[in-house]
């Protein structure tokens, strides 16, 4: 069932935008769980929903919107796309997203993050600089207004896609 899903080329993983996902949906914003899978996996929003349904059919209705996604299902859907999500321990209990970016010692790279009730991608640049990507934001500088004060519940480093030479 999952074998029919064809992701975008690897160089697109983690580089699509919220605007592209909304355009696929006729201008409507998608939900954060499927959006995180689509953005990190370089696939369409519809295929991200199909993947979530395939990895956990008991949790997602065959039709309609996927409003609530589960961490384990998002990680498994990414694995089906070949994106490895290495779960990392939190250095402090429920740090803010700003605290995680600035004081956690995480290496620069792309991370899947779940803050209370929301999935997002965080691209750490180093020196406390980070960009947020989710179902509404594309490459937005991490600030208190871009989810910075939200409490982190889960974090996983995503394997960077190899760019063809």
N, C-alpha and C positions, 0 to 999 in steps of 0.2 A: 504494500500500500504506500509506504513512504518512498519507495524507489521511483515513483513517477514525478517527484518534486525535483525541479531543476533550479538550483541556486544561481545567482548571478556569478560572473567570474570572480575569483578570489580577491582581486585588487579592489573590488567594490565593497567588500565586507567592512563594516564600521564607518563607511563614508557616504551613505545615503542620507537623505534629509527627511525631516518631519513633513516638509512641504511636498516631497515626492510621494510619501505615503498618503497624504490627504488628497493629492491629485488622483491617485489610483481609486480613491473612494468617492470621487465626484465632489471633492472639496470638504468632505466630512472628516473630522479628526478621528483617528482610530483610538483604541484603548491601549494602555501602556504595556501590558504583557505581550500581546502579539506584535506591537510596534518594536519592543526591545528585541524580539526574535528576528523580525524583518531587518532592522537596522544593523544588528550585530552579524547576522548571517548573510546579509546581502541578497535577500530574497524579497518577494512581494508580500504585502500585508495579507492577502488572501492565502498564499502558500504558508505563511507563518501560522495562520489560524488552522489550516489543514494539518500542519505538523502537530500543533498542540492537541487537536482532536485525535490524531493518530497515536500519540504517546500516552494519552489518558482518556480514552473514549468514555469512561464511566463518569468523568468530571465535566465534560463539555458536550452540550447538545449538538446534534449533527447539523443544525441550522441556527441561524441567528448570530448575534454578537457574542464574543467572548469578553465579558465584562471583568471577570475576576480570573486571574491566572495564578498558578502556584509556582513557587521557586523551583521545586524539583522538576516540574513540567517544562518550564522555560529552559532550564539547564539541559534537560534531555532533548528538547527540540533543537537546541543549538548543536548538541552532539550529533544528532541526525544529519545536520548540515556540515559536519566536520569541524565545527568550532569548539575547541576545548575550553571549558570554563573551570579553572582551578580555584575551588573555594578557599578563601583565606580566613583565618581567625581575626576577629576584631580585637585590637589592642586595648580598647576600653569598652565597657558596656554601653552600647547604643550611642556612639559618638555622633556628632552632627556631621553632615556631609562636608562642610567647610573644615571641621576638625580632622576628618579622615584625610582630606586632600593635603592639608598643611602639616599635620603632626604625626601621621601614622608611619612614615618611613617607606611607604609604597613606592616602587620604582615607576618611572614614567611608562605609560602604556594605556591600553584600553581595558576598562573594568565594567562588568555588569554589577549594578548596585540595586538593592531593594531598600528603599526608605519606607517608613510607615505608610502602607497602602499604595505604593507606587514603584514601578520599575524604571530605570534609566541607565544610560551608558555614560560613563565618566572617562574622559580622556585626560590623563594626568600628563602635564608637560614638564613637570619638575619645578622646584623652587616655590611650591604652593600654588602654581597656576594650573587651572583645569578648565575643561569645557564640558558642558552638559548637552546630551542628546536624548530626547525622548519623543513622545507622541506630539509634543507642542513646540519643543525647542530644538534648534539645530546649531551646534557649535557655539552655544551661548556661554560666555564667561561665567564661571561659578561665582556667585555672590549670594548674599542673604536672600535676594529676591528670586534667584534661580535654584530653588530647593536647598540652598546652603544651610538653613537652620533645621531642616528635616533630620530625623534620627535614623541612622543606618541600622538595618537589621541583618542584612546579608551582603557579602561582597565576594566577587570572584574575578580573577584576572583572566582575560580572554586572550587566547593565542592570536598574535598578529598574523594576518594573512600574508603569505609570501607574494611579493609583487614580481611579476615576470620580468626578466631582464630584457 
